[in-house]
Amino acid sequence: MTLGQKIAWDDTILPFQLDTADIRGRVARLDGVLDGILKQHDYPMQVEALIAEMALLTALIGQAIKLRWKLSLQVQSRGPVRMIATDYYGPSAEGEPARMRAYASFDRARLSDARPFDHLGEGYFAVLIDQGEGTTPYQGITPIAGSALRHCAEAYFAQSEQLPTRFALSFGKSTEAGGIEHWRAGGVMLQHMPKASPFATGGGSGEGGLLAARDIVGGADAENWSRANLLLDTVEDLELIGPSVAPTDLLVRLFHEEGPRVFDLQAVRFGCTCSEERVRNSLSIYSARDIQTMTTADGIVTADCQFCGAHYRLDPATVGFDAPEGSGDGD
């Protein structure tokens, strides 16, 4: 396969259900999406790896949101990598692709040869869901825990949703003929179906007293969950990333005795929502005097999108709340 050849399941998310175990899940494969995200910046390898993992988690979690909703994952840290932010935009209509974007903020001077996750210090992992205009966004936060971002996501679902959740992820650079490198990522998410039973209370048995799966499910549910996790433990990195193993074949290989049932494949693409209009709206809270302090020696106001790298150049006389109405039209 060459870089220009796209595999049918690249940049897709496949939802499924294990009927005999009362477990749902998703399989994700990212290729062009990661390239679209990472080529916008000259990120060091450690930062690229964290963004790749965060983007994969975002795709796996985001597939469940409704049309036109937005899911955001964020990490805020006191470590060398200060922040990672990802957005997943639900399709605008049935059959349309979802869109994703991501970026990171970091202190290059503090980076080291340590593992990527070790560049996160004390901080938190947050999940935000925006259902659109006129609604109050949902936000759930859990401390950074474990030894990977997937552990943070698992801890979030245990604390905030009380749903046992497990991720198996693989990501890295693939070298094609001619020495061309590009990122690939793949993963599986398992999640126990919600129950009507009362939520667990008190401290958990996980790191720092966080809840773990064993604190939430018991009896036959615990046995089913344990068995599905043991089966997932047999997955290999090449099976997760592909390109030779289709997601449906992977599910049959792992869970054929659990009765896997698949649903419609969801395509995902790199996409940013920035625009000149949004930049103007963000500047509309400033006075002419404030705008003057933002004006360059060349007499313009500039703004860069941290997600896609788009560069905007605006006439200072047309932005801010003192600007004549309609002065920005047609710029």
N, C-alpha and C positions, 0 to 999 in steps of 0.2 A: 504494500500500500504506500502511496506517495502522499505528500502533504495535501495535495489538491483533491484527493479522493475521500469523500465523506461516507462513512458507514451509516446504514439506515438508522441505527439506534444511537448515534452520536448526538449529544445535546438533547436528550430526552429523559423523561421520568416516567417509569412504569409503575402504577399503583397495583397492589395485589392483596389478596386475603387468604389466610390459611384457615379454611373452614372448620377443620377438625380441632384446631387449637384455639379458636377465638382470637386470632392475632391478625393484624393488618400490617401492611408495609409498603415500601417503595424501593425500586431499583433506579439509580440515576447514573447516567454517563455524560460527562462534560468534556468537550474538546474545543470547538471554536469559541464557546462562551468564555473559557478560561483565557484563551489567547486574546480575545477582545478586551477582557478585564486587565490582564497583566501587561500588554504591550503599550498601554497608555502611560506607564511610568517605568523608570529604571529602578525597580525594587531589588534590593539584595536578596540572595537566595533564601535566607531565613524568613524574610517577610513574604516572599512569594509563596513559600510552603504554607504559611499560616493563612494567607488569603485563599489559596487553593482549597484548604480544608474547610474554611469558613464558607466559601462559595458552595461547596458540595453539601454541607449541612443545610445551607439556605435553600438549595434546590429540593432536597429531600423533605424538608419541613414545609416549604412554601407550596408544594403541589396541592396541599389540602385546603388552601384558602379559596374563597369564592371569586367569581369573575369581578374584575376591576378593583379588588382589594389589594393592599400592599402589606407585605411582611418584611420586617427589617430585623436583622441580627446585629448586635453591637457588642464589642468587647472594649472596656475601658480599663487601663492598667497603669500601674506605676513603674513598669519595667521599660526596657528599651523600645519595645513596640507599644506605643501609648494607646492606640486605638485601631480597631478594625471595624468597618461598617459595610454591611451588605444590604441590598434591597432586592426584593422579588416582587414583580408586578404581575398580578393575576391577568389572564387573557382578557382582552376587551370584549371578546365574543367567543362562543363555542367554536372550537376548531382552530382558533388563533393561537400563536405561540405565546408563552409567558416571556417576560423580559427580566434580566438580572444585571446588576452592576455592583461594584465593590471598590473600596480603596482603603489604605492604611496610613497612619501617621506614626513616625518612628524617629528615634534619635540615632543616627548613623554612627556617631562616635561611641555609643554604648554597646553596639552589637559585638558579638563574640562568636567563637566556634561552637558554642553550646547548642543543644537541640533547639529547634524553632520554638517549641512551647516554653522552654526555659527563658525566653526573652519576654514573657509575660510575667509581671510581678503580681502583687496583691491588687485585686480589682473585682470587677463583676462582669457577668455575661447576661445580656438582656435580649428579650424577644418583644417586639412591638408589632401590633396589627392595626392598620388603619383601614376602616371600612368605608371611608369616603366622607364627603362634605356633610356636615350636620351630625356627625357621630363623634363620640369620645374615643380616641385611640386606646387600645388595651396595651398594658406594659407589664411584663413579668421579669423579675431580676433574681439571679442566684449568684453566689460567690464563684470566682474562678477556682476550680477544683480538679483533682486528678492529674493526669500527665498528658492530656491532649484536649483539644477543643471539643471533640466528640463527648468526652466525659462531662464537660460543662453542660452540653446540650442534654445529656442523659439526666444530669442532676436537676436541670431546669424542669423537665417533664415530671420527675419524681416529686419535686417540691410544689410546683405551681399547679400541675394538672393531676398529680397522683396517678400517673400512667407509667407503668414499667416500659422503658424505651431502650433500644440498643442500636448502635450504629457500627457497621464494619466498613471502613473506608480505605481507599488506596489512591495515591496521586503522585505524580512526578513527571519529569521530562522524558518524552519519547524521541528517539533519534531516528529520523527517516533516511532514506537513501540520499547520499550527497552531504550527509552530516547536518542536515537541518533539524533543529530541535523545536519541539512545541510541547505544551502541557496537555496531559490527559488526566482525568480523574473519574473514579467510579465508586459506588458504595451501595450498601443495602441498609435500610432502616426497618426495624421491627418495633411494633408497639402493641401492647395488649389492648383489646377493645375496652372502652369505658364500662364500668359496672355501676349499679345503683347502690352498692354497699356504702356504708359511712366511710368518710375519709380517715386515714390514719392520723393519730394525734401524738403529741410528744416528740421527743428526739428520735432520730433515726440511727441506723447502724452504719451509715456511710461516713465518709471523711468529714470531720468537723461536726458530727451529729446530723448530717444531711440524710434524708430518706433514701432508701435503696429499694430495689424491686422486692426483696424478701420482706420488707416492712409493709408492702402494699397488697400483695396477693398471697393466697394460701390454698391449701387443698389441691384439687384437680387443676385449678388455674396455675398454681405454682409449678406443678409437674409439667404442664404444657409449655409454660414459659421457659423452664429449665431445658426441656428437650429441644425447643426451637433454637435456644442459644447455643446448645452443644452442636447442633447441626450447622449453625452459622459459623461456629469456630473452625469448621473444616474448609471454609472458603479460602482460596488462594488469591494473591494480589492480581495475577494476570486474569483471573476470572472476573474480578471486579472492574478492572480497567478495560478489558477487551484487548484487541479488537475481534478476537476469534470466537468469543463466546457471547451469544445473544442473551439479553436479559431473561427471556422466557426459558431458554435452555438452562441458564443458571438456576432459576427457581425450581425447575424439575430436578436438577442434579441435587440441590440442597434439600428440598422439602417435598419430594414426590409422595411421601406417606402422609403428609399433612393436608393434602387436597388443595394445592395452590390454585387460585382463581384470579385471573388478571382482568384489568379494566382498560379503558382507553389510554393510549400513550399520550403524554403531554410533551410537546416540543417546547424548548426554551432557547432564547437567543440573548446575546449581549444587547443591552439597550439602555439609553440614558434619557431622562426626562428634562434635562436642562434646556433652556431657551433664552433668547434675549428678553422676552416678556417676563420670564421668571426673575431674571437679574434685575430688570427695572422694578418689579414689584418688591424685591428685597431691599432696594435702595429707596423706596418710596417713603420710608419712615424718617429719612434724614433731611435736614434743612440745607439750603444753598451753602451756608457756611461750612456745614459738615462735608458736603460734597466737594467743596474747594480743597479740603485737607486730603481728599482721596485722589485729587487730580494730579496727573503726572506733569513733568516739565514740558511735555509735548502738548499739553492742554486736553488730555483725554482721561476718562475713567476706565480702568481695565478690570476685568474679572475673569478668573479661570475656574472651570469646573473641576473639582477634585476627583470626580468619578471618571470622566471621559477625556479630560484635557482640553475641552473646547475653550477658546480664548475670545472674549468679548471686549470690544472697544466702543465706548459710548461718549457722546457729546455731553459734558457736564451740565450744560444749559437745559438738557432734556430729561434729567433724572432728579429725584428728590421731590418732596411735597410742595416745594416752591416752583417747580417747573410748570410752565403753561400747560393746561389740559390739552392732551392730544399731541404734544410736541414730540413724542417718541414714535408716533405712527409713521410707518414706512421707512424707518432708519435701517 
